[in-house]
Amino acid sequence: MAVLKEANIPIGRSVFIPKKDGLTLADIEVEANGQYQIVERPECFVIKNAECCRSILATVKTKD
């Protein structure tokens, strides 16, 4: 597993993970200490904080 990004995501904010080397939604794994949403766009994945009252720490990794 390779770590693509580790980020603290404030309330209502998002983190963008660029698609590279044919990366798909099935190829990534997100570990977070709160609720989040993943949206797939043509150029990137968007990971949005879905918590109402706090920021979250999210780690995005590739699956083996």
Backbone bond lengths (Angstrom), bond angles and torsions (degrees), N, CA, C in turn:
res aa  C-N    CA-C-N  psi(-1)  N-CA   C-N-CA  omega(-1)  CA-C   N-CA-C  phi
1 M - - - 1.444 - - 1.522 110.47 -
2 A 1.277 115.59 127.65 1.457 120.97 176.65 1.527 108.92 -106.44
3 V 1.313 116.96 134.07 1.455 121.22 178.33 1.526 108.19 -79.76
4 L 1.335 115.66 121.01 1.461 120.67 178.08 1.518 111.14 -86.27
5 K 1.334 116.41 -39.80 1.462 119.58 -179.88 1.519 109.25 -162.47
6 E 1.322 114.80 143.74 1.460 122.14 172.71 1.521 105.78 -127.36
7 A 1.339 116.59 124.18 1.464 118.76 -173.02 1.517 111.84 -147.67
8 N 1.314 114.92 147.34 1.453 122.89 169.36 1.525 105.88 -91.53
9 I 1.336 117.06 119.81 1.468 120.88 -175.30 1.525 109.03 -108.58
10 P 1.332 117.69 112.95 1.473 120.77 178.78 1.529 112.07 -67.00
11 I 1.320 115.62 168.56 1.474 122.49 179.83 1.528 109.98 -55.92
12 G 1.336 115.65 129.97 1.458 121.05 175.60 1.516 115.80 72.68
13 R 1.319 118.16 6.58 1.471 121.35 -178.43 1.525 110.51 -104.93
14 S 1.335 115.49 170.56 1.455 122.07 -178.25 1.518 111.18 -132.99
15 V 1.327 114.22 161.41 1.463 122.60 173.20 1.523 106.09 -122.33
16 F 1.317 116.32 139.77 1.461 121.58 -177.90 1.520 109.54 -110.16
17 I 1.333 115.94 128.31 1.461 122.67 178.37 1.529 107.00 -112.69
18 P 1.327 118.19 111.82 1.470 119.40 -178.40 1.531 111.64 -67.02
19 K 1.334 114.74 142.79 1.466 119.81 175.17 1.519 107.67 -81.04
20 K 1.317 116.06 127.60 1.458 119.97 176.40 1.515 109.12 -145.57
21 D 1.301 116.97 150.57 1.459 123.75 179.20 1.530 112.62 56.57
22 G 1.326 117.38 37.75 1.464 121.12 175.98 1.520 114.26 71.12
23 L 1.309 117.78 26.63 1.462 122.89 -179.46 1.528 110.16 -64.77
24 T 1.340 116.99 133.78 1.464 122.00 177.75 1.521 109.60 -120.93
25 L 1.316 116.17 170.38 1.456 121.58 179.37 1.532 111.15 -61.12
26 A 1.320 116.91 -33.84 1.470 120.95 178.85 1.527 112.33 -70.18
27 D 1.324 117.79 -16.95 1.469 122.07 -177.51 1.519 113.80 -88.75
28 I 1.343 118.04 -10.14 1.467 118.83 -176.92 1.524 111.34 -111.99
29 E 1.316 114.94 155.08 1.453 122.86 178.76 1.525 107.54 -132.96
30 V 1.335 116.19 133.38 1.461 120.94 -178.54 1.526 108.90 -115.22
31 E 1.319 115.61 127.81 1.460 121.63 172.68 1.521 106.46 -112.48
32 A 1.342 116.49 127.23 1.463 120.07 -177.85 1.520 109.93 -144.46
33 N 1.318 116.13 155.39 1.453 120.46 178.83 1.530 111.55 -97.88
34 G 1.322 116.73 29.64 1.458 123.12 178.51 1.515 110.39 -172.19
35 Q 1.324 115.91 -173.90 1.460 121.14 -178.87 1.529 110.58 -80.20
36 Y 1.323 115.08 143.62 1.461 120.92 179.32 1.521 109.46 -148.04
37 Q 1.314 116.26 163.65 1.461 123.42 175.41 1.522 107.97 -123.71
38 I 1.334 116.10 143.25 1.465 120.63 174.77 1.522 108.22 -115.21
39 V 1.321 115.16 129.47 1.465 121.50 176.11 1.527 106.89 -121.80
40 E 1.329 115.68 132.67 1.464 119.81 178.68 1.522 109.01 -99.94
41 R 1.306 115.97 122.78 1.463 122.93 175.15 1.523 107.69 -111.10
42 P 1.323 117.91 164.77 1.472 119.79 -178.93 1.532 113.58 -59.06
43 E 1.328 118.21 -32.71 1.467 120.75 -175.16 1.523 113.91 -104.70
44 C 1.358 117.83 -13.79 1.467 119.59 -176.42 1.524 111.82 -162.63
45 F 1.334 115.44 170.27 1.455 123.13 169.73 1.525 106.92 -103.14
46 V 1.322 117.00 140.09 1.454 121.87 178.76 1.524 107.44 -113.52
47 I 1.323 116.57 124.27 1.453 121.56 176.90 1.516 106.92 -112.12
48 K 1.336 115.24 115.20 1.467 120.96 -173.58 1.522 110.31 -111.20
49 N 1.319 115.67 139.17 1.448 121.92 175.38 1.525 108.61 -70.56
50 A 1.342 117.45 121.64 1.457 121.67 -179.47 1.527 111.85 -105.36
51 E 1.318 117.41 6.45 1.465 121.19 176.74 1.526 109.02 -74.93
52 C 1.321 116.74 146.91 1.462 119.74 -178.53 1.525 113.35 -88.35
53 C 1.343 117.47 -22.39 1.464 118.17 -169.22 1.527 115.71 -132.44
54 R 1.335 118.81 3.24 1.467 118.18 -177.32 1.521 110.95 -154.09
55 S 1.300 114.73 160.99 1.458 120.16 175.48 1.526 108.68 -83.12
56 I 1.326 116.11 160.57 1.464 120.77 -179.50 1.533 109.14 -125.97
57 L 1.315 114.71 156.11 1.469 121.49 173.28 1.516 106.79 -104.48
58 A 1.320 117.08 122.74 1.462 121.55 -178.02 1.524 110.00 -123.12
59 T 1.329 115.30 138.13 1.457 122.62 174.85 1.522 107.59 -120.51
60 V 1.333 116.00 125.20 1.461 121.51 -179.92 1.519 107.26 -108.26
61 K 1.354 115.13 125.99 1.470 121.59 -178.04 1.511 109.73 -129.21
62 T 1.311 115.67 159.84 1.467 119.93 171.01 1.517 108.37 -89.85
63 K 1.322 116.36 147.00 1.469 121.05 176.84 1.519 109.01 -80.60
64 D 1.307 116.32 155.57 1.474 120.50 177.78 1.505 111.30 -75.91
